[in-house]
Amino acid sequence: MKTDDLLQLLSTDSFVSGEELSRSLGVSRSAVWKVIRQLREEGYKIESVTNRGYKLVSSPDVLSEAEIRKGLSTKVLGSMISASQTVDSTNEEAKRQAALGAPHGSIFVADQQTGGKGRLGRVWVSPPGEGIWFTILLRPNDAPVHAAAITLLAGLAVCKGIRNQFGCDAKIKWPNDVVIGSRKVCGILTEMAAEMERIHYIAVGIGINANTPSFPEELQVRATSIALELGHPIRRCELLQEVLLEFEQLYDAYFVQRLPGFIEEYKNWCVTLGRTVSTFHAGKEISGTAIDVTLEGDLVVQLSDETTITVNSGEVTVQGIYGQ
Amino acid sequence: MKTDDLLQLLSTDSFVSGEELSRSLGVSRSAVWKVIRQLREEGYKIESVTNRGYKLVSSPDVLSEAEIRKGLSTKVLGSMISASQTVDSTNEEAKRQAALGAPHGSIFVADQQTGGKGRLGRVWVSPPGEGIWFTILLRPNDAPVHAAAITLLAGLAVCKGIRNQFGCDAKIKWPNDVVIGSRKVCGILTEMAAEMERIHYIAVGIGINANTPSFPEELQVRATSIALELGHPIRRCELLQEVLLEFEQLYDAYFVQRLPGFIEEYKNWCVTLGRTVSTFHAGKEISGTAIDVTLEGDLVVQLSDETTITVNSGEVTVQGIYGQ
């Protein structure tokens, strides 16, 4: 019996009898009872009334496979879900499983990362319960040149997910940080294994500061969480489901239908555009106005002499963001 | 004592006494003797004359670490050399060792591959003693977009190595097969692990048909070996050393000095240019004349209506090559 099948059956407005559960799931009533007891231990509130049966009253904020699957409306993303209490890093776990053949659309989630990584080898702090730390494993039948789009899509999916679910004014700092106001709420680390002509896999690691109650003083000017913005904790599982759905729709439009329509929407929510930015280019610091993002994912910067340069990677400081 | 230090000392025109060897290497005379006996078992011809000492007369065609290192004049390539009798695939071995931290410039050679791979998952037949099957591990401090150049550089290095050493009229079939006449003598499979902005490593797998005595009938129109072209077997180690040296020079010019000067030389030896080619483009078969190779590694094809398209990956059939 799958725990998530039971949860699905219990998630109705009316009570369901033990006999009906036992029949629907094809297991004994004592097996049903054991799983209900286990779910209660995990924090699920399951009401039981003699002669009427069981009803799910509330679920805890756990990122279990069953919780994630319940109500997940994606077609392919999440066909395999690996949910752990603790891993070194969900990207590392995804890469290990990819080497063993994990399929396209596999999701790796952890309540806590002990070695969470940001871009360029930086540390990403990932305490238990505070964030949504997960990796989406993708196997597009495509050349590595298309991988840059993935990272833009991922940022856009998180931005839209947060906007839809909580109404926060989330925006994207190019290429794929998600910010609320001037503070970072999500970082993304995309890694790939490829031949020159063919991607073996892409691991999109996403870290969302969901319920972080507070940040160290030195980070307060540049980091926030959704809970801090809203003034109350959120249910992580629902946001994860929303982000996966948004991502799948954007991905299918780009990789399956070959419609790069996302770029206009991306630019619409991109906080970098129109601002003064500075970066290192060809070995020296330059600054100018960010005026466009190309389909290849490059940022176009107009310098004071009206010439433009395109930046395809690296650090870009945006005036007014992260305390700059 | 390192075996290659001893081989180095023995590789002179005159005899070297056992006492001198023992002193230079800082080991006992019986230790020297043991290594000399072992080398003779491996096929080295070492002359010994009473009261004069030892002299290396000839080396077997083995791809041992000592043989490769002796006379290798690269600066960084080969700082770590792993030479095996048999591996599944030198690219797989390189990737495993890369994950454990193998440094930039490491070389992985095998006398035989049991699971040799070509591009796009194809099988690469790699019998013992017949070829030079090796992988160069690189860690350029660069974005994945530069990886395409690597694969052109590798093809050019092999082409030049064969030309320099044997005078064969080796050429390059875009992007990086090496051909003699209309037949393939070398294939290259480049794989990488990367973030969007940073290459973690590149594994350049190179398979050269060096001493293959004959090919199955169905392959004879499209495959050759250097031994078949010359009419006698070659010493694999010397060609490997030459290719490594060529590659290092090209690599340093491109990645260190940022001089993309190689592209003119590449085009000079590219057999594809000026020929009729056909390929699949945007879902349909097209054919035209190959007229250029760009710095990004793309092939420019002019169609019959004078328009041009650029091809950045996939199969390109070249009239007159591989029996087409």
HADDOCK unambig.tbl for C-alpha pairs under 7 A between the chains (distance, minus, plus):
assign (segid A and resid 148 and name CA) (segid B and resid 196 and name CA) 6.54 0.50 0.50
assign (segid A and resid 190 and name CA) (segid B and resid 195 and name CA) 5.67 0.50 0.50
assign (segid A and resid 190 and name CA) (segid B and resid 196 and name CA) 6.20 0.50 0.50
assign (segid A and resid 191 and name CA) (segid B and resid 194 and name CA) 5.53 0.50 0.50
assign (segid A and resid 191 and name CA) (segid B and resid 195 and name CA) 4.24 0.50 0.50
assign (segid A and resid 191 and name CA) (segid B and resid 196 and name CA) 6.49 0.50 0.50
assign (segid A and resid 192 and name CA) (segid B and resid 193 and name CA) 5.64 0.50 0.50
assign (segid A and resid 192 and name CA) (segid B and resid 194 and name CA) 5.31 0.50 0.50
assign (segid A and resid 192 and name CA) (segid B and resid 195 and name CA) 6.24 0.50 0.50
assign (segid A and resid 193 and name CA) (segid B and resid 192 and name CA) 5.65 0.50 0.50
assign (segid A and resid 193 and name CA) (segid B and resid 193 and name CA) 4.45 0.50 0.50
assign (segid A and resid 193 and name CA) (segid B and resid 194 and name CA) 6.55 0.50 0.50
assign (segid A and resid 194 and name CA) (segid B and resid 191 and name CA) 5.53 0.50 0.50
assign (segid A and resid 194 and name CA) (segid B and resid 192 and name CA) 5.32 0.50 0.50
assign (segid A and resid 194 and name CA) (segid B and resid 193 and name CA) 6.54 0.50 0.50
assign (segid A and resid 195 and name CA) (segid B and resid 190 and name CA) 5.67 0.50 0.50
assign (segid A and resid 195 and name CA) (segid B and resid 191 and name CA) 4.24 0.50 0.50
assign (segid A and resid 195 and name CA) (segid B and resid 192 and name CA) 6.25 0.50 0.50
assign (segid A and resid 196 and name CA) (segid B and resid 148 and name CA) 6.54 0.50 0.50
assign (segid A and resid 196 and name CA) (segid B and resid 190 and name CA) 6.18 0.50 0.50
assign (segid A and resid 196 and name CA) (segid B and resid 191 and name CA) 6.47 0.50 0.50
assign (segid A and resid 197 and name CA) (segid B and resid 313 and name CA) 5.38 0.50 0.50
assign (segid A and resid 197 and name CA) (segid B and resid 314 and name CA) 6.67 0.50 0.50
assign (segid A and resid 313 and name CA) (segid B and resid 197 and name CA) 5.38 0.50 0.50
assign (segid A and resid 314 and name CA) (segid B and resid 197 and name CA) 6.69 0.50 0.50
